[in-house]
Amino acid sequence: MKVVIMGCGRVGARIAALLDNTGNQVSVIDIDSQAFRRLPVAFGGETVIGTGIDEDILRRAGIEDADAFVAVTNGDNRNIMAAQVARMVFDVPEVVCRIYDPVREDTYRRLGLTTVCPTTTMSAIILDLVMRGNEDEGHGRGGDG
């Protein structure tokens, strides 16, 4: 599978490494060449310096043959724009976009983008842990606790 990842932060670098380790063809785009230091020494994929909203940069990363595009920069607007370009201009079959703002996530999900919102996900996990912990201990603990 050919995957283009925009953003080589912790999440992008981890996804790239995992995909590369399982034999996939991976290209990573980032505006900062220093970000590629997060990739493992044995990373066999491509790295491209630039922004994933630039069609020429996307072409250099191999978007025209990509099976999937993943947008995981720290900017919602950049991720949304790049995801739309990947889907509408290059017709990439699988496009996943990280969006921090839950309100935006819902809007763009309704427009057909596959979105992941760490804010929503983490809130749900923490709430589940808190509520499960409360059920395990009975009805409250008393004191300052």
ZIGI-V452522 format. One record per residue. N is the residue number from 1. RES is the residue in one letter. PHI is phi in whole degrees, -180 to 180 (* if undefined). NEAR is the number of other ideal C-beta (glycine too) atoms within 12 Angstrom. D_LAST is the distance of its C-alpha to the last C-alpha in whole Angstrom. Layout:
{{N	RES	PHI	NEAR	D_LAST} {N	RES	PHI	NEAR	D_LAST}}
This chain:
{{1	M	*	22	50} {2	K	-101	27	51} {3	V	-127	39	47} {4	V	-109	49	47} {5	I	-116	54	44} {6	M	-103	51	43} {7	G	112	40	41} {8	C	-116	41	40} {9	G	-79	31	37} {10	R	-60	19	34} {11	V	-71	27	34} {12	G	-60	40	38} {13	A	-65	29	39} {14	R	-68	23	37} {15	I	-61	35	39} {16	A	-60	42	42} {17	A	-64	27	42} {18	L	-64	21	41} {19	L	-65	30	43} {20	D	-62	28	46} {21	N	-63	17	45} {22	T	-100	15	46} {23	G	87	13	49} {24	N	-86	26	49} {25	Q	-93	23	51} {26	V	-125	39	48} {27	S	-123	43	49} {28	V	-120	48	46} {29	I	-110	48	46} {30	D	-153	36	45} {31	I	-78	27	46} {32	D	-116	21	45} {33	S	-61	16	47} {34	Q	-65	14	44} {35	A	-63	28	42} {36	F	-67	28	44} {37	R	-64	17	43} {38	R	-73	26	40} {39	L	-74	32	42} {40	P	-63	20	43} {41	V	-56	10	46} {42	A	-84	10	48} {43	F	-58	27	47} {44	G	-102	20	50} {45	G	-87	34	50} {46	E	-97	29	51} {47	T	-125	33	49} {48	V	-131	32	51} {49	I	-87	22	50} {50	G	153	29	50} {51	T	-108	27	48} {52	G	-76	47	47} {53	I	-98	28	49} {54	D	-92	22	52} {55	E	-61	22	54} {56	D	-66	17	56} {57	I	-64	27	53} {58	L	-61	35	52} {59	R	-63	22	56} {60	R	-60	21	56} {61	A	-82	40	52} {62	G	92	30	54} {63	I	-60	40	53} {64	E	-65	20	56} {65	D	-110	21	56} {66	A	-74	36	52} {67	D	-90	25	50} {68	A	-151	32	47} {69	F	-131	46	46} {70	V	-125	45	42} {71	A	-109	48	41} {72	V	-134	40	38} {73	T	-78	34	38} {74	N	-87	23	35} {75	G	-112	25	37} {76	D	-55	30	37} {77	N	-61	21	41} {78	R	-63	28	42} {79	N	-63	43	41} {80	I	-64	35	42} {81	M	-62	28	45} {82	A	-64	44	46} {83	A	-63	46	45} {84	Q	-67	28	47} {85	V	-63	34	50} {86	A	-59	41	49} {87	R	-76	28	50} {88	M	-87	18	52} {89	V	-86	23	55} {90	F	-104	28	54} {91	D	54	17	53} {92	V	-70	36	51} {93	P	-62	18	50} {94	E	-122	22	46} {95	V	-126	40	44} {96	V	-123	35	41} {97	C	-131	43	39} {98	R	-85	38	35} {99	I	-133	36	34} {100	Y	-76	28	31} {101	D	-84	21	31} {102	P	-60	21	30} {103	V	-66	16	33} {104	R	-64	25	36} {105	E	-56	28	35} {106	D	-63	16	36} {107	T	-61	18	39} {108	Y	-74	31	40} {109	R	-65	21	39} {110	R	-64	12	41} {111	L	-85	19	44} {112	G	102	15	44} {113	L	-82	33	42} {114	T	-83	27	40} {115	T	-119	34	37} {116	V	-128	27	34} {117	C	-117	27	31} {118	P	-59	24	28} {119	T	-62	21	26} {120	T	-67	22	26} {121	T	-63	18	26} {122	M	-66	15	23} {123	S	-60	16	21} {124	A	-65	15	22} {125	I	-65	14	21} {126	I	-65	15	17} {127	L	-60	14	17} {128	D	-61	14	18} {129	L	-64	14	16} {130	V	-65	14	13} {131	M	-69	13	15} {132	R	-66	12	16} {133	G	-63	15	13} {134	N	-66	15	12} {135	E	-67	12	15} {136	D	-66	11	15} {137	E	-95	13	12} {138	G	95	9	14} {139	H	-100	8	13} {140	G	95	10	9} {141	R	-120	11	7} {142	G	74	8	7} {143	G	67	5	6} {144	D	-85	4	4} {145	G	-34	8	0}}
